Amino acid sequence: MKARLDHVAIAVSDVERALAFYRDALGLDVLPAVDVAAEGVRVRFVPGTPTAIELLEPLDPATPVGRFVAAHGPGLHHLTLRVEDLDVAVARLQACGARLAGGIRVGAEGARVAFVHPASAHGVLVELREDGASRPSAPPALEVQAIDWGGFRLVSLHDGLIRLDGGAMFGVVPRVLWERRMVPDERNRVCLAMRPLLIESARGRLLVDCGVGDALDARQEGIYGLDRSRHLDHALAAAGVTPEAIDRVLLTHLHFDHVGGATTLRDGRRVPRFPAAEYFVRKGEWEDAVHPHARNRASYLVDTLRPLEQSGVVRLFEQDGEVEPGVRVHTTGGHTRHHQVVYIESEGRTAVFAGDLVPTVAHVDEPWIMAYDLHPVQTLRAKTRLLQEAIDREYLIFFEHDPVVSAGYIRERDGRRYVEQVL
């Protein structure tokens, strides 16, 4: 085992006052402040190669960092070390007599972490963070996974992998923070999955979103690093379903990575991919997609939508509510004006297909919002509400774009938010 120093975390009473030393006196570059509500801190990062400084100001005296400052005053809070294999590292430390502060757990960033008690580290709290959990070096292997949900069977499908700009995926969050959760490639792109959801019941088969399909040309596929070596047809086959067996398609919104797979090229012309299905779309979303403006034009591919209209299979609606018994939609807006999430409710349990409101587990902190969102404050309001409900009521959340986690429960422990993976 060889650990690598990732960053040094310093607790301060007032992060802006601390800048008088780190930025003004020492001349260090300091990134903009980010409030991490789940951890109760305001963060200012001082980037370094390869080691950074993290300045932590408690947002509330009752948070762990707040209690630390009250008890000890400002100072070194912890060191974060990266290890390749956390189990090996912990076993070695325990063999050497080191005391852990609790066991191995999933941290707020989806990484496996463990803490070494200050008594065993000469007065310093040491966080060990496993590389593999939060920083995968290779594209994940996508699998079809299913769960029985009362009167439904929920099947998480896939339509391959796509790479989008990391800065666009995380908006105002500095790279030094988001790259700890998703590692970018040499072009600053992060690897994302496309995970449609199949809802099976006695009433038939409802497909939520369709992935990108064959909607992109060769140039666009290169820009987005598209990998569809395993795509939706493979996933449906693995689930024992043919495209002809889909009865209804429900779309969270009409960006190309969610609706491109709704049509396909056949004999030189584009036709509905699911020939027996009706396609349910928000009326306002349809109007925005077929009449795009300069800000959203790149996200909508009108030529992939017209064949649905021409085939007479589009069903436009405007109100929130049930689309079939136990399946309802709720408008969130934000990402697009009419973006919606899907609730699946049965036998007292609720699952939520979050679409692009919470696209990955890296986005479970409220302020981590995509720059792609047209109305980020609206996203923040809807996201805050959904995430708190998910924690309080134990909703199972499906993450449409996470490359590793299909679905999980959002948990909070000691002021930290994390996802307990189910699929």
GIPE-V160333 format. One record per residue. N is the residue number from 1. RES is the residue in one small letter. SS is DSSP state (@ for helix, = for strand, . for the rest). PHI is phi in whole degrees, 0 to 359 (none if undefined). OMEGA is omega in whole degrees, -180 to 180 (none if undefined). Layout:
BEGIN
n=N res=RES ss=SS phi=PHI omega=OMEGA
n=N res=RES ss=SS phi=PHI omega=OMEGA
END
This chain:
BEGIN
n=1 res=m ss=. phi=none omega=173
n=2 res=k ss=. phi=226 omega=-180
n=3 res=a ss=. phi=278 omega=179
n=4 res=r ss== phi=235 omega=180
n=5 res=l ss== phi=290 omega=-179
n=6 res=d ss== phi=264 omega=177
n=7 res=h ss== phi=201 omega=176
n=8 res=v ss== phi=250 omega=-178
n=9 res=a ss== phi=256 omega=-178
n=10 res=i ss== phi=241 omega=177
n=11 res=a ss== phi=276 omega=180
n=12 res=v ss== phi=228 omega=178
n=13 res=s ss=. phi=283 omega=-177
n=14 res=d ss=. phi=216 omega=-173
n=15 res=v ss=@ phi=293 omega=180
n=16 res=e ss=@ phi=291 omega=176
n=17 res=r ss=@ phi=293 omega=179
n=18 res=a ss=@ phi=296 omega=-179
n=19 res=l ss=@ phi=293 omega=177
n=20 res=a ss=@ phi=301 omega=178
n=21 res=f ss=@ phi=270 omega=-171
n=22 res=y ss=@ phi=290 omega=-178
n=23 res=r ss=@ phi=267 omega=-172
n=24 res=d ss=@ phi=282 omega=-178
n=25 res=a ss=@ phi=279 omega=-176
n=26 res=l ss=. phi=268 omega=179
n=27 res=g ss=. phi=76 omega=-179
n=28 res=l ss=. phi=282 omega=173
n=29 res=d ss=. phi=286 omega=180
n=30 res=v ss=. phi=229 omega=-179
n=31 res=l ss=. phi=280 omega=180
n=32 res=p ss=. phi=301 omega=-180
n=33 res=a ss=. phi=291 omega=175
n=34 res=v ss== phi=228 omega=175
n=35 res=d ss== phi=272 omega=177
n=36 res=v ss== phi=254 omega=-172
n=37 res=a ss=@ phi=299 omega=-178
n=38 res=a ss=@ phi=298 omega=-180
n=39 res=e ss=@ phi=257 omega=177
n=40 res=g ss=. phi=68 omega=-177
n=41 res=v ss== phi=223 omega=166
n=42 res=r ss== phi=257 omega=-172
n=43 res=v ss== phi=246 omega=167
n=44 res=r ss== phi=236 omega=-179
n=45 res=f ss== phi=265 omega=171
n=46 res=v ss== phi=254 omega=-173
n=47 res=p ss=. phi=293 omega=177
n=48 res=g ss=. phi=210 omega=179
n=49 res=t ss=. phi=236 omega=0
n=50 res=p ss=. phi=264 omega=-172
n=51 res=t ss=. phi=253 omega=-179
n=52 res=a ss== phi=249 omega=171
n=53 res=i ss== phi=248 omega=179
n=54 res=e ss== phi=244 omega=177
n=55 res=l ss== phi=265 omega=-174
n=56 res=l ss== phi=242 omega=173
n=57 res=e ss== phi=249 omega=180
n=58 res=p ss== phi=293 omega=176
n=59 res=l ss=. phi=276 omega=-179
n=60 res=d ss=. phi=209 omega=-180
n=61 res=p ss=. phi=298 omega=-177
n=62 res=a ss=. phi=277 omega=179
n=63 res=t ss=. phi=285 omega=179
n=64 res=p ss=@ phi=305 omega=179
n=65 res=v ss=@ phi=291 omega=177
n=66 res=g ss=@ phi=298 omega=178
n=67 res=r ss=@ phi=294 omega=179
n=68 res=f ss=@ phi=298 omega=-179
n=69 res=v ss=@ phi=296 omega=180
n=70 res=a ss=@ phi=296 omega=-177
n=71 res=a ss=@ phi=277 omega=-171
n=72 res=h ss=@ phi=241 omega=-172
n=73 res=g ss=. phi=81 omega=178
n=74 res=p ss=. phi=300 omega=178
n=75 res=g ss== phi=160 omega=-179
n=76 res=l ss== phi=299 omega=-179
n=77 res=h ss== phi=265 omega=177
n=78 res=h ss== phi=196 omega=169
n=79 res=l ss== phi=251 omega=175
n=80 res=t ss== phi=248 omega=179
n=81 res=l ss== phi=245 omega=176
n=82 res=r ss== phi=263 omega=177
n=83 res=v ss== phi=229 omega=-179
n=84 res=e ss=. phi=285 omega=-177
n=85 res=d ss=. phi=228 omega=-175
n=86 res=l ss=@ phi=294 omega=180
n=87 res=d ss=@ phi=298 omega=178
n=88 res=v ss=@ phi=296 omega=-179
n=89 res=a ss=@ phi=297 omega=-180
n=90 res=v ss=@ phi=294 omega=179
n=91 res=a ss=@ phi=300 omega=180
n=92 res=r ss=@ phi=293 omega=179
n=93 res=l ss=@ phi=296 omega=179
n=94 res=q ss=@ phi=295 omega=177
n=95 res=a ss=@ phi=296 omega=179
n=96 res=c ss=. phi=272 omega=177
n=97 res=g ss=. phi=88 omega=-179
n=98 res=a ss=. phi=287 omega=180
n=99 res=r ss=. phi=258 omega=177
n=100 res=l ss== phi=266 omega=174
n=101 res=a ss=. phi=268 omega=-173
n=102 res=g ss=. phi=87 omega=-179
n=103 res=g ss=. phi=260 omega=176
n=104 res=i ss=. phi=289 omega=179
n=105 res=r ss== phi=213 omega=176
n=106 res=v ss== phi=270 omega=-179
n=107 res=g ss=. phi=277 omega=-176
n=108 res=a ss=. phi=296 omega=-177
n=109 res=e ss=. phi=262 omega=-179
n=110 res=g ss=. phi=83 omega=-180
n=111 res=a ss=. phi=270 omega=172
n=112 res=r ss== phi=280 omega=-177
n=113 res=v ss== phi=225 omega=172
n=114 res=a ss== phi=212 omega=-179
n=115 res=f ss== phi=242 omega=175
n=116 res=v ss== phi=268 omega=-177
n=117 res=h ss=. phi=298 omega=179
n=118 res=p ss=@ phi=305 omega=180
n=119 res=a ss=@ phi=297 omega=180
n=120 res=s ss=@ phi=261 omega=-177
n=121 res=a ss=. phi=235 omega=175
n=122 res=h ss=. phi=58 omega=173
n=123 res=g ss=. phi=90 omega=-177
n=124 res=v ss=. phi=241 omega=172
n=125 res=l ss== phi=287 omega=-178
n=126 res=v ss== phi=241 omega=175
n=127 res=e ss== phi=262 omega=173
n=128 res=l ss== phi=257 omega=-176
n=129 res=r ss== phi=234 omega=-178
n=130 res=e ss== phi=281 omega=179
n=131 res=d ss=@ phi=300 omega=-169
n=132 res=g ss=@ phi=298 omega=-175
n=133 res=a ss=@ phi=287 omega=-174
n=134 res=s ss=@ phi=247 omega=-177
n=135 res=r ss=. phi=228 omega=-180
n=136 res=p ss=. phi=297 omega=-177
n=137 res=s ss=. phi=269 omega=-179
n=138 res=a ss=. phi=233 omega=178
n=139 res=p ss=. phi=302 omega=-179
n=140 res=p ss=. phi=288 omega=174
n=141 res=a ss=. phi=272 omega=-177
n=142 res=l ss=. phi=279 omega=-179
n=143 res=e ss=. phi=229 omega=172
n=144 res=v ss=. phi=275 omega=-179
n=145 res=q ss== phi=227 omega=-174
n=146 res=a ss== phi=223 omega=176
n=147 res=i ss== phi=216 omega=174
n=148 res=d ss== phi=281 omega=-173
n=149 res=w ss== phi=226 omega=-176
n=150 res=g ss=. phi=62 omega=180
n=151 res=g ss=. phi=276 omega=-179
n=152 res=f ss== phi=240 omega=165
n=153 res=r ss== phi=241 omega=-177
n=154 res=l ss== phi=257 omega=-176
n=155 res=v ss== phi=242 omega=177
n=156 res=s ss== phi=277 omega=-179
n=157 res=l ss=. phi=261 omega=176
n=158 res=h ss=. phi=206 omega=176
n=159 res=d ss=. phi=228 omega=176
n=160 res=g ss=. phi=92 omega=-175
n=161 res=l ss== phi=239 omega=179
n=162 res=i ss== phi=222 omega=180
n=163 res=r ss== phi=245 omega=178
n=164 res=l ss== phi=239 omega=-178
n=165 res=d ss== phi=301 omega=-178
n=166 res=g ss=@ phi=296 omega=178
n=167 res=g ss=@ phi=298 omega=178
n=168 res=a ss=@ phi=292 omega=-180
n=169 res=m ss=@ phi=289 omega=-175
n=170 res=f ss=@ phi=239 omega=171
n=171 res=g ss=. phi=58 omega=-175
n=172 res=v ss=. phi=280 omega=179
n=173 res=v ss=. phi=289 omega=-178
n=174 res=p ss=. phi=296 omega=-180
n=175 res=r ss=@ phi=303 omega=-178
n=176 res=v ss=@ phi=299 omega=175
n=177 res=l ss=@ phi=271 omega=-173
n=178 res=w ss=@ phi=290 omega=-180
n=179 res=e ss=. phi=289 omega=173
n=180 res=r ss=. phi=286 omega=-180
n=181 res=r ss=. phi=256 omega=179
n=182 res=m ss=. phi=221 omega=-174
n=183 res=v ss=. phi=274 omega=180
n=184 res=p ss=. phi=280 omega=174
n=185 res=d ss=. phi=273 omega=-176
n=186 res=e ss=. phi=293 omega=177
n=187 res=r ss=. phi=256 omega=178
n=188 res=n ss=. phi=68 omega=179
n=189 res=r ss== phi=264 omega=175
n=190 res=v ss== phi=252 omega=-176
n=191 res=c ss== phi=274 omega=-179
n=192 res=l ss== phi=232 omega=173
n=193 res=a ss== phi=267 omega=169
n=194 res=m ss=. phi=238 omega=-170
n=195 res=r ss=. phi=236 omega=171
n=196 res=p ss=. phi=298 omega=179
n=197 res=l ss== phi=241 omega=176
n=198 res=l ss== phi=261 omega=178
n=199 res=i ss== phi=251 omega=-179
n=200 res=e ss== phi=254 omega=177
n=201 res=s ss== phi=206 omega=178
n=202 res=a ss=. phi=296 omega=-179
n=203 res=r ss=. phi=272 omega=178
n=204 res=g ss== phi=124 omega=-175
n=205 res=r ss== phi=238 omega=178
n=206 res=l ss== phi=246 omega=179
n=207 res=l ss== phi=256 omega=178
n=208 res=v ss== phi=259 omega=-177
n=209 res=d ss=. phi=65 omega=-169
n=210 res=c ss=. phi=226 omega=-174
n=211 res=g ss=. phi=72 omega=-175
n=212 res=v ss=. phi=270 omega=-179
n=213 res=g ss=. phi=58 omega=-180
n=214 res=d ss=. phi=257 omega=-173
n=215 res=a ss=. phi=284 omega=-175
n=216 res=l ss=. phi=267 omega=173
n=217 res=d ss=. phi=274 omega=-174
n=218 res=a ss=@ phi=299 omega=180
n=219 res=r ss=@ phi=296 omega=-180
n=220 res=q ss=@ phi=293 omega=178
n=221 res=e ss=@ phi=300 omega=177
n=222 res=g ss=@ phi=292 omega=180
n=223 res=i ss=@ phi=301 omega=-175
n=224 res=y ss=. phi=263 omega=178
n=225 res=g ss=. phi=54 omega=-173
n=226 res=l ss=. phi=294 omega=176
n=227 res=d ss== phi=233 omega=177
n=228 res=r ss=. phi=244 omega=175
n=229 res=s ss=. phi=298 omega=169
n=230 res=r ss=. phi=234 omega=-172
n=231 res=h ss=. phi=231 omega=-170
n=232 res=l ss=@ phi=297 omega=177
n=233 res=d ss=@ phi=299 omega=177
n=234 res=h ss=@ phi=297 omega=-178
n=235 res=a ss=@ phi=295 omega=178
n=236 res=l ss=@ phi=298 omega=179
n=237 res=a ss=@ phi=299 omega=179
n=238 res=a ss=@ phi=295 omega=178
n=239 res=a ss=. phi=273 omega=180
n=240 res=g ss=. phi=76 omega=-175
n=241 res=v ss=. phi=231 omega=174
n=242 res=t ss=. phi=259 omega=176
n=243 res=p ss=@ phi=304 omega=-179
n=244 res=e ss=@ phi=291 omega=-177
n=245 res=a ss=@ phi=271 omega=178
n=246 res=i ss=. phi=279 omega=-177
n=247 res=d ss=. phi=270 omega=-177
n=248 res=r ss== phi=218 omega=174
n=249 res=v ss== phi=238 omega=180
n=250 res=l ss== phi=245 omega=-173
n=251 res=l ss=. phi=247 omega=178
n=252 res=t ss=. phi=293 omega=175
n=253 res=h ss=. phi=193 omega=-169
n=254 res=l ss=. phi=244 omega=172
n=255 res=h ss=. phi=294 omega=-169
n=256 res=f ss=@ phi=299 omega=-179
n=257 res=d ss=@ phi=279 omega=177
n=258 res=h ss=@ phi=245 omega=-174
n=259 res=v ss=@ phi=234 omega=-180
n=260 res=g ss=@ phi=305 omega=-180
n=261 res=g ss=@ phi=280 omega=178
n=262 res=a ss=@ phi=286 omega=176
n=263 res=t ss== phi=233 omega=180
n=264 res=t ss== phi=210 omega=177
n=265 res=l ss== phi=280 omega=178
n=266 res=r ss== phi=218 omega=-178
n=267 res=d ss=. phi=55 omega=175
n=268 res=g ss=. phi=82 omega=179
n=269 res=r ss== phi=228 omega=-177
n=270 res=r ss== phi=270 omega=-176
n=271 res=v ss== phi=226 omega=176
n=272 res=p ss== phi=302 omega=-177
n=273 res=r ss=. phi=285 omega=-179
n=274 res=f ss=. phi=246 omega=-166
n=275 res=p ss=. phi=296 omega=-179
n=276 res=a ss=. phi=264 omega=-171
n=277 res=a ss=. phi=265 omega=164
n=278 res=e ss== phi=264 omega=-176
n=279 res=y ss== phi=247 omega=-176
n=280 res=f ss== phi=261 omega=-173
n=281 res=v ss== phi=222 omega=171
n=282 res=r ss== phi=299 omega=-179
n=283 res=k ss=@ phi=301 omega=-180
n=284 res=g ss=@ phi=296 omega=178
n=285 res=e ss=@ phi=294 omega=178
n=286 res=w ss=@ phi=299 omega=-179
n=287 res=e ss=@ phi=297 omega=178
n=288 res=d ss=@ phi=294 omega=-177
n=289 res=a ss=@ phi=288 omega=-177
n=290 res=v ss=@ phi=273 omega=174
n=291 res=h ss=. phi=230 omega=-175
n=292 res=p ss=. phi=287 omega=175
n=293 res=h ss=. phi=244 omega=-173
n=294 res=a ss=. phi=299 omega=-176
n=295 res=r ss=. phi=286 omega=-175
n=296 res=n ss=. phi=243 omega=-173
n=297 res=r ss=@ phi=300 omega=-176
n=298 res=a ss=@ phi=292 omega=-177
n=299 res=s ss=@ phi=271 omega=-179
n=300 res=y ss=. phi=249 omega=176
n=301 res=l ss=. phi=249 omega=-172
n=302 res=v ss=@ phi=299 omega=-177
n=303 res=d ss=@ phi=296 omega=178
n=304 res=t ss=@ phi=274 omega=-178
n=305 res=l ss=. phi=262 omega=-176
n=306 res=r ss=@ phi=304 omega=180
n=307 res=p ss=@ phi=300 omega=176
n=308 res=l ss=@ phi=293 omega=179
n=309 res=e ss=@ phi=296 omega=-178
n=310 res=q ss=@ phi=294 omega=180
n=311 res=s ss=. phi=274 omega=177
n=312 res=g ss=. phi=73 omega=-176
n=313 res=v ss=. phi=253 omega=-179
n=314 res=v ss== phi=277 omega=176
n=315 res=r ss== phi=241 omega=-178
n=316 res=l ss== phi=271 omega=177
n=317 res=f ss== phi=217 omega=-174
n=318 res=e ss=. phi=235 omega=-171
n=319 res=q ss=. phi=259 omega=168
n=320 res=d ss=. phi=291 omega=177
n=321 res=g ss== phi=139 omega=-176
n=322 res=e ss== phi=286 omega=170
n=323 res=v ss== phi=262 omega=168
n=324 res=e ss== phi=198 omega=-177
n=325 res=p ss=. phi=306 omega=178
n=326 res=g ss=. phi=89 omega=179
n=327 res=v ss== phi=235 omega=-179
n=328 res=r ss== phi=227 omega=-180
n=329 res=v ss== phi=243 omega=178
n=330 res=h ss== phi=221 omega=180
n=331 res=t ss== phi=287 omega=174
n=332 res=t ss=. phi=250 omega=-172
n=333 res=g ss=. phi=62 omega=176
n=334 res=g ss=. phi=85 omega=-179
n=335 res=h ss=. phi=299 omega=164
n=336 res=t ss=. phi=234 omega=-177
n=337 res=r ss=. phi=298 omega=-173
n=338 res=h ss=. phi=236 omega=177
n=339 res=h ss=. phi=303 omega=-180
n=340 res=q ss== phi=225 omega=173
n=341 res=v ss== phi=248 omega=-174
n=342 res=v ss== phi=240 omega=177
n=343 res=y ss== phi=257 omega=174
n=344 res=i ss== phi=241 omega=-172
n=345 res=e ss== phi=237 omega=-180
n=346 res=s ss== phi=201 omega=175
n=347 res=e ss=. phi=53 omega=175
n=348 res=g ss=. phi=81 omega=179
n=349 res=r ss== phi=244 omega=-178
n=350 res=t ss== phi=230 omega=170
n=351 res=a ss== phi=245 omega=-178
n=352 res=v ss== phi=229 omega=171
n=353 res=f ss== phi=270 omega=-166
n=354 res=a ss=. phi=274 omega=180
n=355 res=g ss=. phi=56 omega=180
n=356 res=d ss=. phi=262 omega=172
n=357 res=l ss=. phi=288 omega=175
n=358 res=v ss=. phi=227 omega=-170
n=359 res=p ss=. phi=291 omega=-179
n=360 res=t ss=. phi=219 omega=177
n=361 res=v ss=@ phi=293 omega=177
n=362 res=a ss=@ phi=290 omega=-177
n=363 res=h ss=@ phi=256 omega=-176
n=364 res=v ss=. phi=281 omega=169
n=365 res=d ss=. phi=273 omega=-172
n=366 res=e ss=. phi=307 omega=-175
n=367 res=p ss=. phi=286 omega=-179
n=368 res=w ss=. phi=280 omega=-172
n=369 res=i ss=. phi=235 omega=-176
n=370 res=m ss=. phi=290 omega=172
n=371 res=a ss=. phi=290 omega=176
n=372 res=y ss=. phi=294 omega=-175
n=373 res=d ss=. phi=292 omega=-180
n=374 res=l ss=. phi=291 omega=-175
n=375 res=h ss=. phi=227 omega=-172
n=376 res=p ss=@ phi=297 omega=179
n=377 res=v ss=@ phi=293 omega=175
n=378 res=q ss=@ phi=295 omega=175
n=379 res=t ss=@ phi=302 omega=-178
n=380 res=l ss=@ phi=302 omega=-179
n=381 res=r ss=@ phi=297 omega=-178
n=382 res=a ss=@ phi=294 omega=-179
n=383 res=k ss=@ phi=293 omega=179
n=384 res=t ss=@ phi=301 omega=180
n=385 res=r ss=@ phi=296 omega=-177
n=386 res=l ss=@ phi=295 omega=-176
n=387 res=l ss=@ phi=295 omega=179
n=388 res=q ss=@ phi=293 omega=176
n=389 res=e ss=@ phi=298 omega=-179
n=390 res=a ss=@ phi=298 omega=179
n=391 res=i ss=@ phi=288 omega=-175
n=392 res=d ss=@ phi=291 omega=-173
n=393 res=r ss=@ phi=250 omega=178
n=394 res=e ss=. phi=58 omega=172
n=395 res=y ss=. phi=287 omega=169
n=396 res=l ss== phi=272 omega=-176
n=397 res=i ss== phi=259 omega=173
n=398 res=f ss== phi=264 omega=-178
n=399 res=f ss=. phi=259 omega=-170
n=400 res=e ss=. phi=291 omega=-173
n=401 res=h ss=. phi=244 omega=-178
n=402 res=d ss=. phi=290 omega=-177
n=403 res=p ss=. phi=284 omega=-176
n=404 res=v ss=. phi=240 omega=-173
n=405 res=v ss=. phi=258 omega=175
n=406 res=s ss=. phi=279 omega=-176
n=407 res=a ss== phi=204 omega=179
n=408 res=g ss== phi=188 omega=176
n=409 res=y ss== phi=263 omega=177
n=410 res=i ss== phi=271 omega=-177
n=411 res=r ss== phi=239 omega=171
n=412 res=e ss== phi=231 omega=177
n=413 res=r ss== phi=212 omega=179
n=414 res=d ss=. phi=53 omega=178
n=415 res=g ss=. phi=78 omega=-179
n=416 res=r ss== phi=250 omega=179
n=417 res=r ss== phi=253 omega=179
n=418 res=y ss== phi=210 omega=-179
n=419 res=v ss== phi=246 omega=174
n=420 res=e ss== phi=270 omega=-173
n=421 res=q ss== phi=291 omega=175
n=422 res=v ss=. phi=248 omega=178
n=423 res=l ss=. phi=236 omega=none
END
